Amino acid sequence: MKQELRIRLINAILASGSPSGSDIFACASKGVEAALGEKSEKKSPEEFARGILRLYDPFAQIEVLDFTGKDFDPLFAIPLISSAIRRISGFPRAILLVIGINEGGGQRRIAGKKKRLLAAENIEFLEDKIESYRKAFPNLEIIIA
């Protein structure tokens, strides 16, 4: 997914859970579009998500796991997920944003049906692992972009 599209998606998703309302979203979206149109230094989706969430909900906390350009390996993802969830625990609105889980860029090059099956397995694993924390952290939101 292109970075500009991913930033627009993150903006819309974070705004949808905001207690602020649609007026802030409309203004922020205009600013996001203007910034994306400029040739200046681009922010990473993680930096963007943290900044825009402060605008939409200052009491919320977000952790971003970015697997873009890497092969997703469930075994190595477990400690990343656990530590990210611990860092956002205790906030009134805790959001875990997972980016690029299906955009493996490492050694494994898989095409077609196998790639779709592997992607579905990876997302299912991720959802199951995060769901195991649901009882301890009922306010946890999960966004896979």
JODANOR-V186568 format. One line per field, one symbol per residue. ss: DSSP state (~ for helix, > for strand, _ for the rest). psi: psi as a letter, one per 30 degrees, with the letter a starting at -180 (. if undefined). A space follows every 10 residues. Layout:
ss: ???
psi: ???
This chain:
ss: __~~~~~~~~ ~~~~~~____ _~~~~~~~~~ ~~~~~~~___ ____~~~~~~ ~~~~~~___> >>>>>>____ ___~~~~~~~ ~~~~~~~~__ __>>>>>>>_ __________ __~~~~~~~~ ~~~~~~~~~~ ~________> >>>>_
psi: kkeeeeeeee eeeeefgkfe lfeeeeeeee eeeeefflga kklleeeeee eeeeeejffl kkkkjjgkgl kjjeeffeee eeeeeefgkf kejkkjkkkg fghkgbejjk lbeeeeeeee eeeeeeeeee fffeeeifgk kkkj.
